[in-house]
Amino acid sequence: MSAPAILTTGSGNILQAVVTNADGKANSTTNPAPVGSVISIFATGQGTVPNPPKDGTPAAGETPTPEKPRVFILPCYTDDCEEADDGITYSGLAPQLVGVWQINVRIPKKVVPAPQVPIILQYRGRFSQDPGGARTVIAVKAAQ
């Protein structure tokens, strides 16, 4: 069974997603990711993956999920935007972390730069947030 959930920081109705920008630094309002860059989203709830590491040990390398999730970054799912592919370059266990799901995805050109851009995962028919619940966001700036 899978139930995706993006790791977040903060409290209240708007939560900052735990995301690393292409520069290797945490995504935040003071370090937004440029449109068109690849970010790494950290989450849980990917379910069973083929050839997993032993329980309690980190993945030694790439351990991909059997399917890719869909990633919604306002205003669109990355696979519905103008890009030729789904924008996802990796979906699997995060190397060197225990039980953490990593999704590397390109921020679509249609995303309007803002300090709080909503982001949602969809995997196997389930969503990372409930409608009406707290919003999970990333910070995005114009392409460089």
N, C-alpha and C positions, 0 to 999 in steps of 0.2 A: 504494500500500500504506500502511496506517496501523498504528501501534503506539503507543498512548497511554502517556505517562509523565508523572506529576506531578513538577514540579521540587521538589526538597527541599533542606533544610539539615540538618547534623548528620552523625553517623556511628553505626554500630551497627545494632541490630535495629529501632529505632523512629526514624523520620525525620519531622521537621516539614515539612509541605507548605508550599510557597511560595504563600501566600494573603494577599490584602488584605481586611480587614474593611470594612464599610460606612463606617466612620469614615476610610477611606483609609490606615490604618496596618497594618503587618504583623501577621498573626495569630500569637500566641504564648501561652505559659502566663501571661504578665503582661498580655496584651491579647487575651483570648478573645472570640470572636464570640457575640453573643446568639442564642439559639434564635429562629427566625423572621426573622432578618436575612439580607441578601444578601451573599455573599462572592464574591470573584473568585479563581478557581483558575488558576494559571499552569502550563502543561504544554507538551509537544511531542508529535509523532506524529499530528497530525490529517490528514496526507496532503494531497493537492492541494485547493485551494479555488478556486472560480470567481473570475475577475478579480483574480488576485493582484498585489501590487506587483512591480516588477522585483527580480530576485535581489539580495540584500544591502541592500535598502532597507526601511524600516519601513512598515507599513500606515498610510495617512494617515487612515483612518476605519474604520468597521465593514466587515469583510470576513468574512461568515459562512461557517461550514462547511456543506457540502451536507446534512448530517444533524446532529441533536443527539446528544451522548453520553448515556449513562445515568450518573448519579452516585449512588454508594452512600455514605451517611453513616450509620454504625451507629446504629440497627438496621435500616435499610431503604434501598432505592433511592428517590430523591426522587419518582419517578413512581408508586411503589407505596404511598406514605404517604397520609395522610388529605387532603392538599391536592387541589384540583380539577384542577391541571395538573402538569407535570413539575418545576416549580420553577425551570427554566432560563430566564433572561431574555436571555442572549446566549451564543453559542458561535462563536468565530471568531478571526481574527488579532488580537492585542493591539495597539491603536493605539499608535504611536510606538515599538514594539519590533520587532526583526527576527526573524521565524520563530517567535515565541512564540504559543501557543494560549491564549486566555483563555476561561474558562467562568464565567459569573456565575450563581449558583444560590442559592436560598433554603434555609436550614437548616430541615428539617422540625420540627414541634412535637413529634414522637415522639423526637427525639434527647435523650438524657439528658446534661445538662451534665457535662463532665469535662475535665481538662487534656490528655488524649490520646484523642481520638475517631477511630477508623479511617475513612479516606476512600479510595475506589477509583473510577476511571473505567472505563467500558466503552464501547468505540466499535468498531462494525463487527465485533462478535464477539470482540474482543480486550480484555484487561484491563491496567490500569496497573501491576499487581504480580502476581507469581507466588505461588500458594499456598505457604506455608511460608517465603517470603522476608521481607525487612524490611517492617515495617508503616509505612504513611504515615498521619500523624495531623494533626488540627487541634485547637485548644483551643476549647471551647464553654462558655458560661455561661448561666444562666437568662435568660429574656426580661426586658427592663427595663420 
